[in-house]
Amino acid sequence: MKITDVHVITFRKDSWLGADKDGHTHPCKKRDSMVSLLEIETDEGITGQYLSADIWQTPTEQFDETALPDRGMASYQLAGTGSSLLAAIQKIKPILIGENPFCRERIFAKIFRMQRIGGSTPIGDEIVRVVDVALWDIFGKAVNMPVYQILGGHRRRVPAYGSIMVGDDIPGGLDTPGAYAEYAKILVKRGYQGIKLHTWMDEKWADNEIAGLPDVEKDLDACRAVREAVGDKMPLFLDPFHNYTREQALYIGRELERLGFEWMEEPMDEYDIESYRWLTEKLPHLSICGPETAHGKGQVRAEWIRSKACDIVRAGMTDVGGITPMMKILHLCEMNGMPLEVHGGGADTIQFMGAMTVPGKYYERGLLHPFLEFDTMPPWLLETIDYMDHEGYIHVPERPGLGYVLNWDYIKENML
């Protein structure tokens, strides 16, 4: 089998998601957005696909457009989509044409070399993910198996936690600790098996401050309010601001230990491994989870394990470049007796988690907000990709490859 063509199809969608000045997503007024579909064609008629969006969030009854601040949030665009994807694929395409799509290691190594060179069109790990996952989709379709079975197969359903959006200043949204608590009750009722808070991350600079850090006490008030709202047995996690000082991270961690939280994610600069080793050592009853976005794929995770800088390894498809490097990290964790919690969601993540044998407790479902409905079927799909039952389990699709069932009528009608 040989690759004969690589192209990107883009089509429009409605969106109620935007981003603040720091890049964190929030609800926004309705706007036009786009979805990208990468297709890798072969000489045997099998096409591998990667869809930049396989979820769709629509307004809930609580959505109040008049309450949304005008902060230029419509600039939000999914990683691995838009003009950056188009340019990067044109750069990668010459090394893909004529290759055997089953030789994923060879292709991955070629693209890795191109990443080092950089140039005017950088190839980030989010782009590598798009290509790598489409190649796995080809493999699954060729052997008529879902990807998770090809990877080894371990489980057919994965417990999910509700991952709440970063805090905001939207009335009725996530503007107060009490708002987090009320929303947490809704997530418990929906069936989620855990809840993660992303607290406020808006930097507030002033002349008398060295750094414009958010309010530690406000973060902790939200954690306290949610714990009180959901009771002692619900697993809770915190993903706070990522540039707190050592002392602030330790202060937050000790309070989370008292509140019975399971883990805290990267509260400090992830390139400061020594500070994480220091923090992990001082918090025996709270797991530290990381790194998430630090560049370096599996190599940087190996360094964190060697340095004892975390209790739980963190990695995601966009962070490291797809299923191929994620499997390397999975085996790294297995050989070192380390749990691995996967960052983010999507069709590739679900398939990967279906094959995990090391402790990886939860699928991260989100990001969630009181104004947005997460369980809506995307109009460009005929079957949902991350169905969650009322017990809080995500069911791994059993269809060949990634399991996409595309609604081509919608895609063709909305093609850009």
C-alpha positions as CSV (number, residue, x, y, z in Angstrom):
1,M,0.0,0.0,0.0
2,K,1.2,3.5,-0.9
3,I,0.1,7.0,0.0
4,T,-1.1,8.8,-3.1
5,D,-2.5,12.1,-1.9
6,V,-2.8,14.2,1.2
7,H,-5.3,17.1,1.5
8,V,-7.3,19.1,4.0
9,I,-11.1,19.7,3.7
10,T,-12.4,22.7,5.7
11,F,-16.1,23.4,6.5
12,R,-17.9,25.9,8.6
13,K,-19.7,25.5,11.8
14,D,-21.5,27.7,14.4
15,S,-19.5,28.2,17.6
16,W,-20.1,29.7,21.0
17,L,-16.5,29.3,22.1
18,G,-13.9,32.1,22.2
19,A,-10.6,32.8,24.0
20,D,-9.4,35.4,26.4
21,K,-6.1,37.3,26.0
22,D,-4.2,34.4,27.6
23,G,-5.8,31.8,25.2
24,H,-8.2,30.2,27.7
25,T,-11.6,29.2,26.3
26,H,-14.9,30.7,27.5
27,P,-18.4,31.1,26.1
28,C,-18.9,33.8,23.6
29,K,-21.5,35.2,21.3
30,K,-22.4,33.0,18.3
31,R,-19.9,33.3,15.5
32,D,-18.7,31.4,12.4
33,S,-15.9,28.9,12.9
34,M,-14.4,26.1,11.0
35,V,-13.5,22.4,11.2
36,S,-10.6,20.8,9.4
37,L,-10.6,17.2,8.1
38,L,-7.3,15.8,7.0
39,E,-7.5,12.9,4.5
40,I,-4.6,10.6,3.5
41,E,-5.5,8.6,0.4
42,T,-3.9,5.3,-0.6
43,D,-3.6,3.3,-3.9
44,E,-5.9,0.6,-2.4
45,G,-8.8,3.0,-1.9
46,I,-8.5,3.3,1.9
47,T,-8.5,6.8,3.2
48,G,-7.2,7.8,6.7
49,Q,-8.9,10.7,8.4
50,Y,-8.4,13.0,11.3
51,L,-11.1,15.4,12.3
52,S,-10.0,18.6,14.2
53,A,-13.3,18.7,16.0
54,D,-15.4,15.7,17.1
55,I,-17.4,17.5,19.8
56,W,-19.8,20.4,19.6
57,Q,-20.9,22.7,22.4
58,T,-24.2,24.5,22.1
59,P,-26.0,27.0,24.4
60,T,-27.8,25.7,27.5
61,E,-30.9,27.3,29.0
62,Q,-28.5,29.3,31.2
63,F,-26.8,30.9,28.2
64,D,-27.2,34.7,28.4
65,E,-25.6,36.5,25.5
66,T,-26.1,39.9,27.2
67,A,-23.9,38.8,30.1
68,L,-20.9,38.0,27.9
69,P,-18.2,40.6,28.0
70,D,-16.8,42.0,24.7
71,R,-13.2,40.8,25.1
72,G,-12.3,39.8,21.5
73,M,-12.9,36.2,22.4
74,A,-13.9,35.2,18.9
75,S,-10.3,34.7,18.0
76,Y,-10.3,31.1,19.4
77,Q,-9.3,28.4,17.0
78,L,-8.6,24.7,17.7
79,A,-5.1,23.5,17.6
80,G,-4.3,21.7,14.4
81,T,-6.8,23.5,12.2
82,G,-7.0,26.5,10.0
83,S,-4.3,28.2,8.0
84,S,-1.5,26.8,10.2
85,L,-2.6,23.2,9.4
86,L,-2.9,23.9,5.6
87,A,0.6,25.4,5.4
88,A,2.2,22.6,7.5
89,I,0.5,19.8,5.5
90,Q,1.8,21.3,2.3
91,K,5.3,21.2,3.8
92,I,5.0,17.6,5.0
93,K,3.2,16.2,1.9
94,P,6.3,15.6,-0.2
95,I,7.7,13.1,2.4
96,L,4.3,11.3,2.7
97,I,3.6,10.7,-1.0
98,G,4.8,7.2,-2.0
99,E,5.3,6.0,1.6
100,N,3.7,2.9,3.0
101,P,1.2,4.2,5.5
102,F,1.8,1.2,7.8
103,C,5.4,2.4,8.3
104,R,4.4,4.9,10.9
105,E,7.7,4.8,12.8
106,R,9.6,5.8,9.6
107,I,7.2,8.6,8.9
108,F,7.2,9.8,12.5
109,A,11.0,9.9,12.5
110,K,11.0,11.9,9.2
111,I,8.6,14.5,10.6
112,F,10.6,14.7,13.8
113,R,13.7,15.7,11.9
114,M,11.6,18.4,10.1
115,Q,10.4,19.7,13.5
116,R,14.0,20.4,14.5
117,I,14.7,22.4,11.4
118,G,11.7,24.7,11.9
119,G,11.7,27.4,9.2
120,S,9.0,29.8,8.2
121,T,6.3,27.1,8.6
122,P,6.9,25.4,11.9
123,I,5.5,21.9,12.5
124,G,4.2,21.8,16.0
125,D,3.3,18.6,17.8
126,E,-0.4,19.4,17.2
127,I,0.3,19.0,13.5
128,V,2.3,15.8,13.9
129,R,-0.8,14.5,15.8
130,V,-3.0,15.1,12.8
131,V,-0.8,13.1,10.4
132,D,0.0,10.3,12.8
133,V,-3.6,9.7,13.9
134,A,-4.8,9.6,10.2
135,L,-2.2,6.9,9.6
136,W,-3.5,4.8,12.5
137,D,-7.0,5.3,11.0
138,I,-5.7,3.7,7.7
139,F,-4.3,0.8,9.6
140,G,-7.6,0.1,11.5
141,K,-9.6,0.3,8.3
142,A,-7.2,-2.0,6.4
143,V,-7.5,-4.8,9.0
144,N,-11.1,-4.0,9.9
145,M,-10.4,-3.4,13.5
146,P,-10.8,-0.4,15.9
147,V,-7.5,1.2,16.8
148,Y,-7.7,0.3,20.5
149,Q,-7.6,-3.4,19.6
150,I,-4.6,-3.0,17.3
151,L,-2.8,-1.3,20.1
152,G,-3.4,-4.3,22.3
153,G,-6.9,-3.9,23.6
154,H,-7.6,-3.8,27.4
155,R,-11.0,-2.2,28.1
156,R,-14.1,-1.2,26.3
157,R,-15.2,1.7,28.5
158,V,-13.3,4.3,30.5
159,P,-14.5,6.4,33.5
160,A,-14.8,10.1,32.7
161,Y,-14.3,13.2,34.8
162,G,-15.9,16.5,34.1
163,S,-13.2,19.1,33.3
164,I,-14.5,22.6,34.1
165,M,-13.4,25.6,32.0
166,V,-11.1,28.3,33.4
167,G,-12.9,30.7,35.7
168,D,-14.4,33.9,34.2
169,D,-16.2,37.1,35.2
170,I,-19.5,36.2,33.5
171,P,-22.5,36.6,35.7
172,G,-24.1,33.1,36.1
173,G,-21.0,31.5,34.6
174,L,-17.9,30.6,36.6
175,D,-17.4,34.0,38.3
176,T,-17.5,33.0,42.0
177,P,-16.5,30.0,44.1
178,G,-20.3,29.4,44.7
179,A,-20.8,29.2,40.9
180,Y,-18.3,26.4,40.7
181,A,-20.1,24.6,43.6
182,E,-23.5,24.8,41.9
183,Y,-22.1,23.6,38.6
184,A,-20.3,20.7,40.3
185,K,-23.7,19.5,41.5
186,I,-25.0,19.4,37.9
187,L,-21.9,17.4,36.9
188,V,-22.5,14.9,39.7
189,K,-26.1,14.5,38.6
190,R,-24.9,13.9,35.0
191,G,-22.9,10.9,36.3
192,Y,-19.3,12.1,36.0
193,Q,-16.9,10.0,38.2
194,G,-14.7,12.9,39.1
195,I,-14.5,16.7,38.7
196,K,-11.5,18.9,37.8
197,L,-11.4,22.6,38.4
198,H,-9.5,25.0,36.2
199,T,-9.5,28.1,38.4
200,W,-9.1,31.8,37.4
201,M,-5.9,32.3,35.4
202,D,-6.2,36.0,34.4
203,E,-2.9,37.7,35.3
204,K,-3.4,41.0,37.2
205,W,-0.2,43.1,36.9
206,A,0.5,46.1,39.1
207,D,3.5,48.3,39.6
208,N,4.3,46.9,43.1
209,E,4.2,43.2,42.0
210,I,7.0,41.2,40.5
211,A,4.5,39.0,38.7
212,G,0.8,39.4,38.1
213,L,-0.3,36.2,39.8
214,P,-4.0,35.4,40.3
215,D,-5.6,35.1,43.7
216,V,-4.5,32.0,45.6
217,E,-7.3,32.3,48.2
218,K,-10.0,32.7,45.5
219,D,-8.7,29.5,43.9
220,L,-8.9,27.7,47.2
221,D,-12.3,29.1,48.0
222,A,-13.6,27.4,44.8
223,C,-12.0,24.1,45.8
224,R,-13.5,24.4,49.3
225,A,-17.0,25.2,47.9
226,V,-16.9,22.3,45.4
227,R,-15.8,19.8,48.1
228,E,-18.6,20.9,50.4
229,A,-21.1,20.7,47.5
230,V,-20.2,17.2,46.3
231,G,-19.2,15.5,49.6
232,D,-16.1,13.7,50.7
233,K,-16.3,10.7,48.3
234,M,-16.3,12.4,44.9
235,P,-12.7,12.5,43.4
236,L,-11.6,16.0,42.8
237,F,-8.6,17.5,41.0
238,L,-7.1,21.0,40.5
239,D,-5.5,22.5,37.4
240,P,-4.6,26.1,38.7
241,F,-2.5,28.9,37.3
242,H,0.7,27.5,35.9
243,N,3.2,30.1,37.2
244,Y,2.7,30.1,41.0
245,T,5.8,30.4,43.1
246,R,7.2,27.4,45.1
247,E,5.7,28.8,48.3
248,Q,2.3,29.4,46.7
249,A,2.2,26.0,45.1
250,L,3.0,24.3,48.4
251,Y,0.4,26.4,50.3
252,I,-2.2,25.4,47.7
253,G,-1.1,21.8,47.9
254,R,-1.4,21.5,51.6
255,E,-4.9,22.9,51.6
256,L,-5.8,20.4,48.8
257,E,-4.4,17.6,51.0
258,R,-6.8,18.7,53.7
259,L,-9.7,18.8,51.3
260,G,-8.9,15.3,50.0
261,F,-8.1,16.2,46.4
262,E,-6.5,13.4,44.3
263,W,-4.0,15.5,42.3
264,M,-2.8,18.9,41.3
265,E,-1.5,19.7,37.8
266,E,1.5,21.9,36.9
267,P,1.1,24.8,39.3
268,M,4.6,26.1,38.4
269,D,6.8,26.6,35.3
270,E,7.2,23.1,33.9
271,Y,10.8,23.7,32.8
272,D,11.8,24.1,36.4
273,I,12.0,20.4,37.2
274,E,13.8,20.9,40.5
275,S,10.9,22.9,41.9
276,Y,8.6,20.0,41.0
277,R,10.9,17.5,42.7
278,W,10.9,19.8,45.8
279,L,7.1,20.1,45.7
280,T,6.4,16.4,45.2
281,E,8.6,15.5,48.2
282,K,6.7,17.9,50.5
283,L,3.2,16.8,49.6
284,P,2.9,13.1,50.6
285,H,-0.9,13.0,50.5
286,L,-1.5,14.9,47.2
287,S,-0.3,13.6,43.8
288,I,1.5,16.1,41.5
289,C,0.7,15.5,37.9
290,G,2.9,16.7,35.0
291,P,4.3,17.7,32.7
292,E,1.5,18.7,30.3
293,T,2.7,21.2,27.7
294,A,6.5,21.2,28.1
295,H,8.1,20.4,24.8
296,G,10.2,17.2,24.4
297,K,7.7,14.4,23.9
298,G,8.7,11.2,25.8
299,Q,12.2,12.4,26.6
300,V,11.0,15.1,28.9
301,R,8.6,12.7,30.6
302,A,11.5,10.3,31.2
303,E,13.5,13.2,32.8
304,W,10.6,13.9,35.1
305,I,10.4,10.3,36.2
306,R,14.1,10.1,36.8
307,S,14.0,13.3,38.8
308,K,11.0,12.2,40.8
309,A,9.3,15.5,39.8
310,C,5.8,14.0,39.7
311,D,3.6,11.3,41.1
312,I,1.5,11.0,37.9
313,V,2.8,11.5,34.4
314,R,0.8,13.7,32.1
315,A,0.7,13.6,28.3
316,G,-1.8,14.2,25.6
317,M,-2.1,13.7,21.8
318,T,-1.6,17.4,21.0
319,D,1.2,17.7,23.6
320,V,3.5,15.0,22.1
321,G,2.3,14.4,18.5
322,G,-0.3,11.6,18.3
323,I,-0.8,7.9,19.1
324,T,2.8,6.7,18.1
325,P,4.6,8.9,20.8
326,M,1.8,8.3,23.3
327,M,2.4,4.6,23.1
328,K,6.1,5.1,23.8
329,I,5.2,7.2,26.9
330,L,2.7,4.6,28.0
331,H,5.4,1.9,27.9
332,L,7.9,4.2,29.6
333,C,5.4,4.6,32.5
334,E,4.7,0.9,32.6
335,M,8.4,0.1,32.9
336,N,8.8,2.6,35.7
337,G,5.7,1.8,37.7
338,M,4.1,5.2,37.0
339,P,0.5,6.1,36.4
340,L,-0.4,8.1,33.3
341,E,-3.3,10.6,33.1
342,V,-4.1,11.6,29.6
343,H,-4.6,15.3,28.7
344,G,-7.6,16.2,26.6
345,G,-10.1,14.1,24.7
346,G,-11.1,13.1,21.2
347,A,-11.5,10.0,19.0
348,D,-7.7,9.2,19.2
349,T,-7.6,9.6,22.9
350,I,-10.5,7.3,23.5
351,Q,-8.9,4.6,21.3
352,F,-5.6,5.0,23.1
353,M,-7.2,4.8,26.5
354,G,-9.0,1.6,25.5
355,A,-5.5,0.0,25.2
356,M,-4.0,1.3,28.4
357,T,-2.9,-1.2,31.0
358,V,-1.0,1.1,33.4
359,P,-3.2,3.1,35.8
360,G,-4.8,5.8,33.8
361,K,-8.1,6.3,35.7
362,Y,-10.0,8.8,33.7
363,Y,-11.0,10.3,30.4
364,E,-10.9,14.1,30.5
365,R,-14.3,15.3,29.2
366,G,-14.6,18.9,28.5
367,L,-14.0,21.7,28.8
368,L,-17.4,22.3,30.5
369,H,-19.3,25.4,31.4
370,P,-22.8,26.1,32.7
371,F,-23.6,28.1,29.5
372,L,-22.7,25.3,27.1
373,E,-24.1,21.8,26.4
374,F,-21.5,19.2,25.8
375,D,-23.7,16.2,24.9
376,T,-24.9,17.7,21.6
377,M,-24.3,15.6,18.5
378,P,-22.0,17.4,16.0
379,P,-23.9,18.0,12.7
380,W,-20.9,16.7,10.8
381,L,-21.1,13.3,12.5
382,L,-23.8,10.6,12.3
383,E,-22.7,8.9,15.5
384,T,-21.2,10.6,18.6
385,I,-17.5,9.8,19.2
386,D,-17.4,10.1,23.1
387,Y,-20.7,8.8,24.3
388,M,-20.9,8.8,28.1
389,D,-23.6,6.8,29.9
390,H,-25.3,7.9,33.1
391,E,-22.7,6.0,35.2
392,G,-20.0,8.2,33.8
393,Y,-18.3,5.8,31.4
394,I,-17.1,6.6,27.9
395,H,-17.6,3.7,25.5
396,V,-14.8,3.0,23.1
397,P,-16.2,3.0,19.5
398,E,-15.9,-0.5,17.9
399,R,-15.9,0.6,14.3
400,P,-12.8,0.2,12.2
401,G,-10.1,2.8,12.6
402,L,-11.0,5.8,14.8
403,G,-14.7,5.1,14.4
404,Y,-15.8,8.2,12.6
405,V,-19.2,8.2,10.8
406,L,-19.1,11.4,8.8
407,N,-22.2,13.3,7.7
408,W,-21.0,14.1,4.2
409,D,-24.2,16.0,3.4
410,Y,-23.4,18.6,6.1
411,I,-19.7,18.7,5.2
412,K,-20.4,19.3,1.5
413,E,-23.1,21.9,2.1
414,N,-20.8,23.9,4.4
415,M,-17.4,23.5,2.7
416,L,-15.2,26.5,2.6
